[in-house]
Amino acid sequence: MRSTKQIIRRGLLLFTALSSLAVGADSAGATDPAAADAHSARGTAGRPETAGASHRAAPTGPARQRPAAPGSARPIPTRAPSATGKPKPPPGDGLPPIPPSPSSHPPLPTGEPRPAKPHTKPGGSPSPTAGNAPAGGHAASRSSRAAKPRIFEGRALDTCLTPPLTTLDAWRDSPYRGIGVYFGGRGRACPDQPRLDRDWVRGADRRGWRVLPVYVGSQAPCISDHAKQQVRLGEDPEGQGVREGRDAVARARELGMAPTSPLYLDMEAYDIHDADCSATTMTFVRAWSRTVRAWGYLAGFYSSADSGVAQLAAAHRAKATDLPQAVWFARWHVPPALYEERALPDKAWRPHRRIHQYEGNVDEEYGGVRMHIDRNQVDAPVAILAR
């Protein structure tokens, strides 16, 4: 009995000794939170930084990412991946980078007539016109494609003030059968167009003239034309593009121009090597284009071949998807050449998507009537009249 008690007592003493050792080890490994914070602060403020660890200049190519520690947040890439997962290369051509497209398309205008319903096949599914559906599913699903574009191939004139229909009659023997009309925009040199109404558009069409609608809206902040300084873009180019795109659609409808008609945005020459100005201008152009296309019209773009058109071509090479669908480029004092323009990619904006303005500010007379015009060679969409 005594030996059993001794054994039990020795076991209790051994258990107590072992428990004391375990508690001591835990106490030695524990850290006071306040002390840990103080240590961290001292290490940040007082520890000399390792040379080159975090202040090395960023590489020109895609940045290499250090592997993340277990449980830590993943590092953010320095360049956004494309849809294919590969880094997006910076646009070349020596031009400023193209501003990114917004994640969503602008809402359709309110308080105005709604776009016409898209044409449907016998099976009941929408049938957009081949080759003309706008990029981006959202705009494409809401835009009207009730008719194919009306293509004109030949010579066209444009003149500041819409001429009377009798002048078109007098010019019946001229080489021109297309005419550009300045139907809207706060940047027009001739803002008052007393003859330009629905009856004039229909009368010109009945006489065999094809109408090219031109909208002269806000201009680039670095525009070359001093006469248009008062209509330069402000601090909200995207919002301005949406508003002016809506205005262009409303004015086209007032003139009886149906969806699928082209509306050509006129952007006069500007300094494309001014990065801020170029980015602002392209943001406006793309917002205008998205808005016009969302309403079922074709977005066109007029500018100098060496300024706005060169910038547009750079955006095309950078895979922008919301660009105007037809290009009207000005390169004067050369023979008309629609598909040899050096500023444009060879396979872009074709077929039937180009206009070349090859002479400007010239006087011509036919049938005893003289006009001051610009000369254009056309292979592009023209206005369609609403029924």
C-alpha positions in Angstrom: 0.0 0.0 0.0 2.8 2.3 1.0 4.7 1.6 -2.1 1.6 2.3 -4.2 1.2 5.7 -2.5 4.9 6.5 -3.2 4.5 5.7 -6.8 1.4 7.9 -7.2 3.2 10.8 -5.4 6.3 10.6 -7.6 4.0 10.6 -10.7 2.2 13.7 -9.5 5.6 15.5 -8.9 6.8 14.5 -12.4 3.5 15.7 -14.0 3.8 19.1 -12.1 7.4 19.6 -13.3 6.6 18.8 -16.9 3.6 21.3 -16.8 5.9 24.1 -15.5 8.3 23.6 -18.3 5.6 23.8 -21.0 4.2 27.1 -19.5 7.6 28.6 -19.5 8.2 27.8 -23.1 4.9 29.4 -24.2 5.7 32.6 -22.3 9.1 32.9 -23.9 7.6 32.7 -27.4 4.7 35.2 -26.9 5.0 38.8 -28.1 3.3 41.8 -26.7 1.3 43.5 -29.5 2.3 47.0 -28.5 5.9 46.0 -28.4 5.5 44.5 -31.9 4.1 47.7 -33.3 6.9 49.7 -31.8 9.4 47.4 -33.3 7.8 47.7 -36.7 7.8 51.5 -36.5 11.4 51.7 -35.5 12.3 49.3 -38.4 10.5 51.5 -40.9 11.7 54.8 -39.7 15.1 54.1 -38.5 16.4 51.1 -40.6 18.5 52.1 -43.6 16.9 51.1 -46.9 18.5 48.6 -49.1 20.1 50.3 -52.2 17.9 49.8 -55.2 15.3 47.7 -53.5 12.2 49.9 -54.1 13.5 53.1 -55.9 14.8 51.5 -59.1 13.4 53.0 -62.3 10.5 51.1 -63.8 11.5 48.9 -66.7 10.2 49.8 -70.1 8.8 46.4 -70.8 6.1 44.5 -68.7 7.1 44.7 -65.0 8.2 41.5 -63.3 6.2 40.8 -60.2 7.7 39.3 -57.1 5.8 36.2 -55.9 3.3 37.1 -53.1 3.9 35.8 -49.6 1.4 33.2 -48.4 -1.7 34.9 -47.3 -0.8 38.3 -48.6 -2.6 40.3 -51.3 -1.5 39.6 -54.9 0.5 42.4 -56.5 -1.4 44.6 -59.0 0.0 44.4 -62.5 1.4 47.6 -63.9 -0.3 47.1 -67.3 -3.9 45.9 -67.7 -4.2 42.6 -69.6 -6.1 42.4 -72.8 -9.1 40.1 -73.4 -6.7 37.4 -74.4 -4.7 37.7 -71.2 -1.7 39.2 -72.8 -0.4 42.6 -71.8 -1.6 45.4 -74.1 1.2 46.9 -76.1 1.5 50.7 -76.1 0.3 52.2 -79.4 3.1 53.1 -81.7 3.3 55.6 -84.6 5.0 58.2 -82.3 1.5 59.5 -81.4 0.0 60.0 -78.0 -1.6 56.9 -76.5 -5.3 56.3 -77.2 -7.6 56.9 -74.2 -9.4 53.8 -73.0 -13.0 53.2 -73.9 -15.5 53.6 -71.1 -16.8 50.3 -69.7 -20.3 51.1 -70.7 -22.0 52.8 -73.5 -23.8 56.1 -72.9 -27.6 55.9 -72.3 -29.8 56.7 -75.2 -31.3 60.3 -75.3 -34.5 60.9 -73.4 -37.3 63.1 -74.5 -36.6 62.4 -78.2 -38.1 59.8 -80.7 -36.9 56.3 -80.0 -34.8 54.5 -82.5 -36.7 52.4 -85.0 -37.0 48.7 -84.3 -34.3 46.5 -86.0 -35.2 44.6 -89.0 -36.2 41.0 -88.2 -35.9 37.9 -90.3 -38.9 35.7 -90.9 -37.9 33.6 -87.9 -38.2 36.6 -85.7 -34.5 37.3 -84.8 -32.9 40.7 -85.3 -30.9 41.0 -88.5 -28.2 43.8 -88.4 -26.9 44.9 -91.8 -23.8 42.9 -92.7 -20.6 44.8 -92.0 -22.2 47.7 -90.3 -23.2 46.5 -86.8 -21.4 48.7 -84.2 -18.7 47.2 -82.1 -19.8 46.3 -78.6 -22.8 44.1 -77.8 -24.7 46.8 -75.9 -24.9 49.4 -78.6 -25.4 46.8 -81.3 -28.4 45.3 -79.5 -30.1 48.7 -79.2 -29.3 50.2 -82.6 -31.4 50.3 -85.6 -30.4 48.5 -88.8 -33.5 48.9 -90.9 -31.7 49.4 -94.2 -28.4 48.9 -95.8 -26.2 52.0 -96.3 -26.8 53.9 -99.4 -23.4 54.1 -101.3 -22.5 56.9 -103.6 -19.5 56.7 -105.9 -18.5 59.9 -107.7 -17.6 63.5 -107.2 -19.2 65.7 -104.5 -18.9 69.4 -103.5 -19.3 71.0 -100.2 -20.0 74.6 -99.6 -20.5 76.7 -96.5 -24.1 77.9 -97.2 -26.6 75.4 -98.5 -27.5 76.6 -102.1 -31.0 77.0 -103.4 -32.4 74.0 -105.4 -32.3 76.2 -108.5 -28.5 76.2 -108.2 -28.5 72.4 -108.2 -30.6 72.6 -111.4 -28.1 74.9 -113.0 -25.3 72.6 -112.0 -26.9 69.6 -113.8 -24.1 69.4 -116.3 -21.3 69.6 -113.7 -19.3 66.5 -112.8 -20.7 66.6 -109.3 -23.7 64.6 -108.0 -23.0 64.7 -104.3 -23.2 67.7 -102.0 -22.1 68.1 -98.4 -24.4 70.2 -96.2 -23.5 71.6 -92.7 -26.6 70.5 -90.9 -25.6 71.1 -87.3 -22.9 71.9 -84.7 -21.8 75.0 -82.8 -18.6 75.2 -84.8 -20.2 75.9 -88.2 -18.8 78.8 -90.1 -22.3 79.4 -91.5 -24.5 78.6 -88.6 -27.7 80.0 -90.2 -28.9 77.7 -93.0 -32.3 79.2 -94.0 -32.8 76.8 -97.0 -31.8 73.6 -95.3 -34.9 71.8 -94.2 -36.7 68.6 -94.9 -38.1 69.9 -98.2 -34.7 70.9 -99.4 -33.2 67.5 -98.6 -36.0 65.7 -100.4 -35.9 68.1 -103.3 -32.1 67.6 -103.8 -32.6 63.8 -103.6 -35.3 63.9 -106.3 -32.9 65.8 -108.6 -30.4 63.1 -108.3 -28.1 64.7 -105.8 -26.8 62.6 -102.9 -26.5 64.4 -99.5 -23.4 64.1 -97.2 -24.5 65.5 -93.7 -21.7 67.3 -91.9 -21.8 68.2 -88.2 -19.2 70.8 -87.1 -19.2 70.5 -83.3 -16.7 71.4 -80.6 -13.1 71.5 -81.7 -9.7 70.4 -80.4 -8.2 72.5 -77.6 -5.1 72.9 -79.8 -7.0 73.7 -83.0 -5.0 75.5 -85.7 -7.9 77.7 -86.9 -8.0 80.9 -84.8 -11.6 81.5 -85.9 -12.7 78.5 -84.0 -11.0 79.2 -80.7 -14.3 80.0 -79.0 -15.7 76.4 -79.7 -12.8 74.5 -78.2 -13.5 71.4 -76.0 -13.7 72.0 -72.2 -13.0 69.7 -69.2 -15.6 67.1 -70.0 -14.9 65.8 -73.6 -16.8 62.6 -73.1 -19.9 64.2 -71.8 -19.7 66.8 -74.6 -19.3 64.1 -77.2 -22.5 62.4 -75.9 -24.5 65.6 -75.9 -23.4 66.6 -79.3 -24.0 63.1 -80.7 -27.6 63.4 -79.4 -27.9 66.8 -81.0 -26.6 65.5 -84.3 -29.2 62.6 -84.3 -32.0 64.9 -83.4 -31.2 67.4 -86.2 -30.8 64.6 -88.7 -34.2 63.3 -87.9 -35.7 66.8 -88.2 -34.3 66.8 -91.8 -35.9 63.5 -92.6 -32.7 61.5 -92.6 -33.4 57.9 -91.6 -31.2 55.6 -89.5 -28.3 54.1 -91.3 -27.6 57.5 -92.8 -24.0 58.7 -92.2 -23.4 61.7 -90.0 -19.9 63.1 -90.5 -18.2 64.9 -87.6 -16.0 67.7 -88.8 -12.8 68.1 -86.7 -10.5 70.8 -88.2 -6.7 70.4 -88.1 -5.0 70.4 -84.7 -1.6 69.5 -83.2 -1.6 65.8 -82.7 1.8 65.9 -81.0 0.2 67.7 -78.1 -0.5 64.7 -76.0 -3.2 66.2 -73.7 -5.0 67.9 -76.5 -4.9 64.7 -78.6 -6.3 62.6 -75.8 -9.1 65.1 -75.1 -10.0 65.3 -78.8 -10.1 61.5 -79.3 -12.2 61.0 -76.2 -14.7 63.4 -77.6 -14.7 61.8 -81.1 -15.2 58.3 -79.6 -18.0 59.4 -77.4 -19.7 61.2 -80.3 -19.3 58.1 -82.4 -20.7 55.7 -79.8 -23.8 57.9 -79.3 -24.5 58.3 -83.0 -24.1 54.6 -83.6 -26.3 53.7 -80.6 -29.1 55.5 -82.4 -28.6 53.4 -85.6 -26.8 56.1 -87.7 -23.4 55.6 -89.2 -20.7 57.7 -87.6 -18.3 59.4 -90.1 -15.3 61.6 -89.4 -13.8 64.5 -91.4 -10.4 66.0 -90.7 -7.0 66.8 -92.2 -5.1 63.6 -93.3 -2.1 64.7 -91.2 -3.9 65.5 -88.0 -7.3 64.1 -87.0 -7.2 61.3 -89.6 -3.7 60.3 -88.6 -4.8 60.2 -84.9 -7.8 58.1 -85.9 -5.6 55.7 -87.8 -3.4 55.3 -84.7 -6.5 54.5 -82.7 -7.5 51.9 -85.3 -4.0 50.3 -85.0 -4.4 50.3 -81.2 -7.6 48.2 -81.6 -10.1 50.8 -80.5 -13.6 49.5 -81.2 -15.7 52.6 -81.0 -14.3 54.6 -83.9 -16.2 56.3 -86.7 -17.1 53.9 -89.5 -16.3 56.2 -92.5 -13.4 58.6 -93.0 -13.4 61.8 -95.0 -9.8 63.0 -95.2 -8.5 66.3 -96.5 -5.3 66.3 -98.6 -5.3 69.2 -101.1 -3.5 69.9 -104.3 -3.1 66.2 -105.2 -5.2 64.0 -107.6 -8.1 62.3 -106.0 -6.9 59.0 -104.5 -9.3 57.2 -102.1 -7.2 54.1 -101.5 -3.6 55.4 -101.7 -3.7 57.7 -98.7 -0.5 57.2 -96.7 -2.1 58.2 -93.4 -4.6 55.3 -93.5 -4.0 51.6 -93.0 -4.5 49.9 -96.4 -7.2 47.6 -95.3 -9.1 50.0 -93.0 -12.3 51.8 -93.9 -13.1 49.8 -96.9 -15.1 49.0 -99.0 -17.2 52.1 -99.5 -16.0 54.0 -96.4 -13.7 56.8 -97.8 -14.0 60.3 -99.1 -11.0 62.3 -100.3 -11.2 66.1 -100.2 -8.5 66.9 -102.8 -9.1 70.6 -103.4 -10.5 73.4 -101.3 -11.7 77.0 -101.6 -12.1 77.0 -105.4 -14.7 78.8 -107.5 -16.6 76.9 -110.2 -19.4 78.0 -112.5 -22.0 75.9 -114.3 -25.3 77.0 -115.9 -24.4 80.6 -115.3 -24.2 80.1 -111.5 -20.9 80.4 -109.6 -20.2 78.7 -106.2 -17.2 78.7 -103.8 -16.6 75.0 -103.1 -14.4 72.2 -101.9 -13.9 69.2 -104.3 -14.3 65.6 -103.1 -14.0 62.1 -104.5 -16.5 59.8 -102.8 -16.9 56.1 -102.2 -19.0 56.2 -99.1 -22.5 56.2 -97.5 -24.9 59.1 -98.1 -28.1 60.2 -96.5 -31.2 57.9 -96.7 -34.6 59.7 -96.6 -37.2 58.6 -94.1 -40.4 57.4 -95.7 
